Amino acid sequence: MIFTQAFGRTGFESTRVLFGAAALAGMKPARVESTLDTLERYGVNHIDTAISYGDSELNLAGWLAGRRSEVFLATKTHEREGEAARASLEKSLERMGVDHVDSIQLHNLTDEAGWRAAMAPGGAVEALVRARDEGLTRFLGVTGHGTFAPAMHLRSLEEFEFASVLVPYNFSMMAQPDYAADFETLAEVCRSRGVALQTIKSVARRRWQGDDGPKFSWYEPIHDLDAFARAVHWVLSRGDVFLNSSSDGRLLEPLLEMAAGMGARTDRPAASMMRADAETLGIEPLFVRGLSDAI
């Protein structure tokens, strides 16, 4: 079973690993059932989906029917204008067959124009606060990709009391001093305000560099099992973060097995070992400021 801890100030005891339900986007029914059975075996109680994740919300609907009260259910919207954001949330509720979600997150809110629109009168935040007051969601969150995500989340937290944030976090990203500094500043604010800090891309190797092999995520994951385990261990050894599983569903069970074996351990793989993995396997940061900040 996966160790649990308080998900920020929400009052929910969440598993340290959150299920990144983008993995369900294009799965066939038998594979969906198998994947959701895996979540139950490891006790995963936090689902992170989005209306933009293909059939993910639809594939969750039947499973949620008998388990809604047992899980923290989060979805996302790309919309920045108020009416569109409200409509997106209502469509997500309909697709999943639920009357509310625990969190609606503003997806990848890292660009200036989108940020201003979302925060403005008549924008997404204002509309989703009304939806929260009506019981359609319990909390609001914000997510982001790229090297500017932590800094933009700090701006967002100055503007509104979001309950959670989500950013990339792995050894190669944190080897970039500017990104690491922004991340640590964000982490400190999250700790002081009770904001849940979610992380993504824990087992990313690098961007795809060829056309060989199946691609179940937009980046190439780490395939070496020992290095994969160290990457998971490196993230979870930090006690103030949650790890969102990969959109590559094949990685779910090995990731959960590793996390279950860790329990509440806080020891961390040596930096020298992580650097050796990066050199041997060609592990690179997915986002580099001024070079590759977009998906």
Phi, psi and omega in degrees: 000151182272134178300145180243158172202167184299131177272084183058222182262016184287341184086003181259134175270101186262146170298145181297333175259125175260141180280114174283096190285005168301337178299336182273359192307312184236020184288147172283156187308317182295322179289324175301312181300316179298318180295316180291328173297322178298318177302316182294320181298326181263001176075020180295127187235021182222120184247129180240106182235188178198151178295337181273359182270057176052234181268015185306308182298319179296321181289342177275339192304307183296320180294321181291335186306322181255006187224009188306319184286349185266349187233154169272118186249117180239139172231182186219158173225141174273350187290144180247338177272148189301307183297320181292322179294318177298315179297321178298315178298315181297322178294321178298317178300317179296315182297325181269353179068036181236161180263352175197160169247162177281330179211137169247125186249137173282114192279125175053053181273078185233355179258148186299312183296315179296320179298313181297319180296317182295324184272346185287160171305133184083003181272185186298318183298312180302315181293321182284334172296318176298318178298321177297316181295336178271358177089011180279339174211158178263328185218163172243143177225175179219140181235164179195149171250172173084169186285344181267359183302311181301317180295321179291324177295324176299318175298318181297320181289335173289331184271327185206150182275072175295146182275341182207156172228164181216130182214160173294144179203113171200176186298318183291323176295318183283352173283352177268112188305318181296316180294315181300319179296315178296318180298315183293325176296316177298316182300320180294318177297318179299316179298318185287334184252000180071037178263128180289133183251106180263145180234152179230166175070033182296326185246028178284134174271304181184176172293150179301138181242006179199183183254008183279140172083160179290148181237110180251006172210164185283351177238161177276127178277168173287127181261331179296122189295322179293316178292323176302312180298319179294324179295317178295314180301318182300317180290309187288343177292344175272114191285352184257015181232160171246149183250121175272128182290162187287155173288349173275101186298339179295338183271352188297308185295314177299325178294315180293323178297317178296314181295320179296322179292333180286323186062233182255021181300146179238003175292154187229139175305142182299144179301324180298324179290320179294321177294324179295319176300316181299318181290316184291319187260358181069036179285130183226154174295138179289334183233128177231125185302130180082357183233309185213071181266355180254158176287000000 
